[in-house]
Amino acid sequence: MSNPTTAVSVSGERPPTAAPTSARRPVAQRNRAREWATRAPLLPALIFLIVVTQLPFVATLVISLFDWNSFRPDRRAFAGLENYKTVLSDDALRESIVTTVLLTASVVIVSVVLGLLLALLLDRKFRGRGLVRTMLIAPFLLVPVASALLWKHALYNPEYGLFNGVLNWLGGPQPEWLTDTPLIAVEASLIWQWTPFMMLILLAGLQSRPLDMIEAARLDGAGNWQIFRFLTLPHLRRYLELGTLLGSIYIVQNFDAVFTMTRGGLDTANLPYTIYETFYNAHEYGLASAAGVVVVIGTIIIATFALRVVSSLFREEASRA
C-alpha cells in the first residue's frame, strides 16, 4: 500500500498543495491595509458630514419629543409624539403643508415645461447660441435672496416696478402684485430662478440621444413631432424624472422667497417659514423641531427616488457604452 503523503499522479507529478494559513494571512492583511489607505482620505469629510448634519438632526429629533417653550423653561417635560400629532392636526400647520405642496407642484411643473422648451431651442444650432445659453443660465446663479429682492422691488413694486411701468405705458391697470396675487407672485419668482436648472438637465438629455436612430426615422419619413413624441420624449423620461425630483427637494425647503417677499402673509406661509415662525417668534422649540423632522422625512423620501433615477441613468449610460 502506498503512503498517501507521498502519492503522485499517473503522470509522475505531485498534486498541488494548498498554501498554508500563515502564508495567506499577510496577503489578507495587506489587502485590508490597502483598503484603509484608500478610505483614509475620506474620513475627515465623513466626520465633518456627521458633525454638521447628523448630530444636529439627532438633537432636533430629541427636542421634538419634549414640550419645550423658552418662555417657560421650568415647565419643560417629555411629551412623546404629541408634537407630531399637533403638527398634523393644527390648522395653521396643515395649511402650511398644503401651501408647500401647491407651491412645489406649480413651480416644478411650469419650470420643467419651460425648461424643456428652452432645451429644445438650445439643442439647435444658431448664431449666438453660446451667449443665449449663458444669459438663460444667469437666473439660477443668483443668490436666492437677491432674486427675491429683485422681483419684489424691481418688478412688483406698484410705484416704480417694471410690470406696472409697462402697464401704465399701455394704459392698463396698476395692480398690487404682492397683495392681489401673493402666491402666484412667489411662484413666478421661483419659476424664473429654477427654469434654467431644468433646462440644463434636459439639454444634457437631448445631447445624449442616439443620432443614428433619429436619422433612420427621418429616412423613413417621420416628421419633427413624431420624432419628438416617439424618440425624444421616451429618451428624456429619466431626465424629466431627475429634474422633477431634484427641483422638488429644493423647493420644498424654500424659505428665502417667502420670507423676503411676503413674510408669510396672505396665505403664502409654507412649512419652512411656519417652522421659523414657531421657533423664533412663538419659541415653541419642541413643536418647531417636530415640524422640521416632518420636512426632513419628506425630503428623504423624495431624495430616495431621485437617487434611484440617477443610478438608473448611470446604468443606461454604462450599457450604452
GIHUVEN-V753476 format. One record per pair of residues at least 12 apart in sequence whose ideal C-beta (glycine too) atoms are under 6 Angstrom apart, sorted by the first residue. I is the first residue (numbers start at 0). J is the second residue. D is the distance in whole Angstrom. If there is no record, write none. Layout:
{{I	J	D} {I	J	D}}
This chain:
{{59	288	5} {59	291	6} {60	292	6} {62	284	6} {62	285	6} {62	288	4} {63	82	5} {63	285	6} {63	288	4} {63	289	4} {63	292	5} {65	77	6} {65	78	6} {65	285	5} {66	78	4} {66	285	5} {67	284	4} {67	285	4} {68	282	6} {68	283	6} {69	282	4} {70	282	6} {82	285	5} {82	286	5} {82	289	4} {83	289	5} {85	286	6} {86	289	5} {86	290	5} {86	293	6} {95	268	5} {95	269	6} {95	270	5} {95	273	4} {96	270	6} {98	269	5} {99	269	4} {99	270	5} {102	269	6} {103	247	6} {103	250	5} {103	251	5} {105	186	5} {106	186	6} {106	189	5} {106	190	5} {106	250	5} {107	243	6} {107	246	5} {107	247	6} {109	190	5} {110	190	5} {110	193	5} {110	194	5} {110	197	5} {111	197	5} {111	242	6} {113	194	5} {114	194	5} {114	197	3} {114	198	4} {114	201	6} {115	201	5} {117	198	4} {118	198	5} {118	201	4} {118	202	4} {118	205	6} {121	202	6} {122	205	5} {135	195	6} {136	195	5} {138	191	5} {138	192	5} {138	195	6} {139	195	4} {139	196	5} {143	255	4} {144	255	5} {144	259	6} {146	192	5} {147	188	6} {147	255	6} {147	256	5} {147	259	4} {147	260	5} {148	259	6} {150	188	4} {151	260	5} {155	176	4} {155	177	5} {157	175	5} {181	261	5} {181	265	4} {181	267	5} {182	267	5} {185	256	5} {185	260	6} {185	267	6} {188	256	6} {189	256	6} {193	246	6} {197	242	5} {200	238	5} {200	242	4} {201	238	6} {204	235	5} {204	238	3} {208	234	5} {237	308	6} {237	312	5} {240	308	5} {241	308	5} {244	301	6} {244	304	5} {244	305	4} {245	305	6} {247	301	5} {248	298	6} {248	301	5} {248	302	6} {252	271	6} {254	271	4} {254	272	6} {257	269	6} {257	272	5} {270	294	6} {274	287	5} {274	290	5} {274	291	5}}
